[in-house]
Amino acid sequence: MRPFEFIKPDSEASAIELLGKLSPNVRILAGGTDYLVDLKHTADVPKTVMDISRLPELKGIDEVDDGLRIGAGVTHTEIMQNPLIKKYAPAMIHAAHTIGAVQTRNLGTIGGNLVTCVPSMDSGPTLVALDAEVNIVGKDGTRRISLTDLFVGPRKTSLKSNELLTEIIIPKRSLGKPANFYKFGLRKGQALALVNAASSLWIKGGCFKDLRISIGAVAPVVIRCLKAEKYLEGKKIDEKLVKEAGNIAVTEAKPIDDFRASQSYRNDLIAVLVTRTINAAIDLADKD
Ligand SMILES: Cc1cc2nc3c(=O)[nH]c(=O)nc-3n(C[C@H](O)[C@H](O)[C@H](O)COP(=O)(O)OP(=O)(O)OC[C@H]3O[C@@H](n4cnc5c(N)ncnc54)[C@H](O)[C@@H]3O)c2cc1C
């Protein structure tokens, strides 16, 4: 591996300043569980690697005016243990539990998971189903975008090379919203998702309200199943309709056919997982 300079700023402000000066010949390192693997094998070694893993501003999970703020540097283990996540977005705990093994969860951050932007990322579907947004900071200031707008393609986001993902915001309207996440891999532990899915919903007068369905590993990025959502929105809860929504979700995906699973097997999984996440969210919801 070619040598590189290693820097470790001690504040978000100095990280942004350094990114501004050094970009595009700089890469960010958080927990390193994805990037160190890449770095060992790539010919594209940057001039500088900037470690942001200890930046205090990227830590913490707090209730803020517009919702729940999760620092981009929060690890999967911290998510699993946090009382605010347990209270307001427990499906995130289910998702974090499925990521790698203890060591990976202790080091890997939620920000790193989203920015790596592999289609099978396990943090994505639940956050998309909860309408999460992200704050991005660069030398020109802060911009907030919806999480779905961060995802551009496999391993490609809308972040510029001089920008830092600083926090994820789950909006107030989604806090405590009944939601569920399922992942199916080839093993029970340490497996990438063949398909993962999350749904969130409210029930008003026995009907679906603000239903969100998101699936991963079956399209270039984690997606929302807008047609399946529209099909159920406002309708009375009915098992047959939920099953049909699972079938509609299949038409919105483009799963690959590879040595791990055929396209048709993945399609079957989408239908089953989407149906299960909706039914599990219904079970959690207050029925008025
Ligand atoms: C054995 C193993 C098993 C795994 N299993 C799973 C699994 O089951 N499910 C799953 O989803 N993932 C899995 N992963 C992938 C990985 O652990 C996660 O994606 C993790 O959350 C990445 O976070 P990190 O902090 O380690 O990111 P890093 O490796 O430090 O960084 C990843 C990328 O994000 C960029 N980046 C990081 N933070 C920021 C930021 N704040 N702003 C801008 N750019 C940033 C880096 O420049 C780099 O390009 C696994 C990895 C390993 C090694």
Ligand as a Chemical Component Dictionary entry (heavy atoms), coordinates in Angstrom:
data_LIG
# 
_chem_comp.id                   LIG 
_chem_comp.type                 NON-POLYMER 
_chem_comp.pdbx_formal_charge   0 
_chem_comp.three_letter_code    LIG 
# 
loop_
_chem_comp_atom.comp_id 
_chem_comp_atom.atom_id 
_chem_comp_atom.alt_atom_id 
_chem_comp_atom.type_symbol 
_chem_comp_atom.charge 
_chem_comp_atom.model_Cartn_x 
_chem_comp_atom.model_Cartn_y 
_chem_comp_atom.model_Cartn_z 
_chem_comp_atom.pdbx_ordinal 
LIG C1  C1  C 0 -17.182 -8.456 9.110  1  
LIG C2  C2  C 0 -18.102 -7.350 8.675  2  
LIG C3  C3  C 0 -19.479 -7.575 8.694  3  
LIG C4  C4  C 0 -20.343 -6.564 8.291  4  
LIG N1  N1  N 0 -21.689 -6.826 8.320  5  
LIG C5  C5  C 0 -22.554 -5.856 7.947  6  
LIG C6  C6  C 0 -23.960 -6.122 7.990  7  
LIG O1  O1  O 0 -24.431 -7.202 8.352  8  
LIG N2  N2  N 0 -24.785 -5.109 7.606  9  
LIG C7  C7  C 0 -24.329 -3.876 7.193  10 
LIG O2  O2  O 0 -25.126 -3.005 6.865  11 
LIG N3  N3  N 0 -22.998 -3.616 7.153  12 
LIG C8  C8  C 0 -22.113 -4.577 7.519  13 
LIG N4  N4  N 0 -20.757 -4.323 7.470  14 
LIG C9  C9  C 0 -20.293 -3.035 6.938  15 
LIG C10 C10 C 0 -19.877 -1.967 7.979  16 
LIG O3  O3  O 0 -19.557 -2.515 9.210  17 
LIG C11 C11 C 0 -20.940 -0.896 8.198  18 
LIG O4  O4  O 0 -21.314 -0.333 6.972  19 
LIG C12 C12 C 0 -20.431 0.214  9.148  20 
LIG O5  O5  O 0 -21.538 0.858  9.687  21 
LIG C13 C13 C 0 -19.520 1.215  8.465  22 
LIG O6  O6  O 0 -19.229 2.241  9.395  23 
LIG P1  P1  P 0 -17.735 2.711  9.703  24 
LIG O7  O7  O 0 -17.848 3.752  10.754 25 
LIG O8  O8  O 0 -16.870 1.552  10.008 26 
LIG O9  O9  O 0 -17.358 3.347  8.294  27 
LIG P2  P2  P 0 -15.911 3.548  7.659  28 
LIG O10 O10 O 0 -15.405 2.240  7.186  29 
LIG O11 O11 O 0 -15.018 4.341  8.547  30 
LIG O12 O12 O 0 -16.312 4.472  6.422  31 
LIG C14 C14 C 0 -17.134 3.973  5.393  32 
LIG C15 C15 C 0 -17.276 5.039  4.303  33 
LIG O13 O13 O 0 -18.038 6.136  4.769  34 
LIG C16 C16 C 0 -17.292 7.341  4.734  35 
LIG N5  N5  N 0 -17.691 8.055  5.964  36 
LIG C17 C17 C 0 -17.765 7.526  7.199  37 
LIG N6  N6  N 0 -18.322 8.413  8.039  38 
LIG C18 C18 C 0 -18.557 9.533  7.324  39 
LIG C19 C19 C 0 -19.137 10.800 7.640  40 
LIG N7  N7  N 0 -19.589 11.098 8.875  41 
LIG N8  N8  N 0 -19.236 11.733 6.659  42 
LIG C20 C20 C 0 -18.809 11.439 5.397  43 
LIG N9  N9  N 0 -18.267 10.260 5.039  44 
LIG C21 C21 C 0 -18.152 9.305  5.986  45 
LIG C22 C22 C 0 -15.828 6.924  4.657  46 
LIG O14 O14 O 0 -15.044 7.884  3.984  47 
LIG C23 C23 C 0 -15.945 5.631  3.853  48 
LIG O15 O15 O 0 -16.061 5.940  2.480  49 
LIG C24 C24 C 0 -19.856 -5.304 7.863  50 
LIG C25 C25 C 0 -18.460 -5.083 7.865  51 
LIG C26 C26 C 0 -17.600 -6.091 8.257  52 
LIG C27 C27 C 0 -16.124 -5.818 8.248  53 
# 
loop_
_chem_comp_bond.comp_id 
_chem_comp_bond.atom_id_1 
_chem_comp_bond.atom_id_2 
_chem_comp_bond.value_order 
_chem_comp_bond.pdbx_ordinal 
LIG C1  C2  SING 1  
LIG C2  C3  SING 2  
LIG C2  C26 DOUB 3  
LIG C3  C4  DOUB 4  
LIG C4  N1  SING 5  
LIG C4  C24 SING 6  
LIG N1  C5  DOUB 7  
LIG C5  C6  SING 8  
LIG C5  C8  SING 9  
LIG C6  O1  DOUB 10 
LIG C6  N2  SING 11 
LIG N2  C7  SING 12 
LIG C7  O2  DOUB 13 
LIG C7  N3  SING 14 
LIG N3  C8  DOUB 15 
LIG C8  N4  SING 16 
LIG N4  C9  SING 17 
LIG N4  C24 SING 18 
LIG C9  C10 SING 19 
LIG C10 O3  SING 20 
LIG C10 C11 SING 21 
LIG C11 O4  SING 22 
LIG C11 C12 SING 23 
LIG C12 O5  SING 24 
LIG C12 C13 SING 25 
LIG C13 O6  SING 26 
LIG O6  P1  SING 27 
LIG P1  O7  DOUB 28 
LIG P1  O8  SING 29 
LIG P1  O9  SING 30 
LIG O9  P2  SING 31 
LIG P2  O10 DOUB 32 
LIG P2  O11 SING 33 
LIG P2  O12 SING 34 
LIG O12 C14 SING 35 
LIG C14 C15 SING 36 
LIG C15 O13 SING 37 
LIG C15 C23 SING 38 
LIG O13 C16 SING 39 
LIG C16 N5  SING 40 
LIG C16 C22 SING 41 
LIG N5  C17 SING 42 
LIG N5  C21 SING 43 
LIG C17 N6  DOUB 44 
LIG N6  C18 SING 45 
LIG C18 C19 SING 46 
LIG C18 C21 DOUB 47 
LIG C19 N7  SING 48 
LIG C19 N8  DOUB 49 
LIG N8  C20 SING 50 
LIG C20 N9  DOUB 51 
LIG N9  C21 SING 52 
LIG C22 O14 SING 53 
LIG C22 C23 SING 54 
LIG C23 O15 SING 55 
LIG C24 C25 DOUB 56 
LIG C25 C26 SING 57 
LIG C26 C27 SING 58 
# 
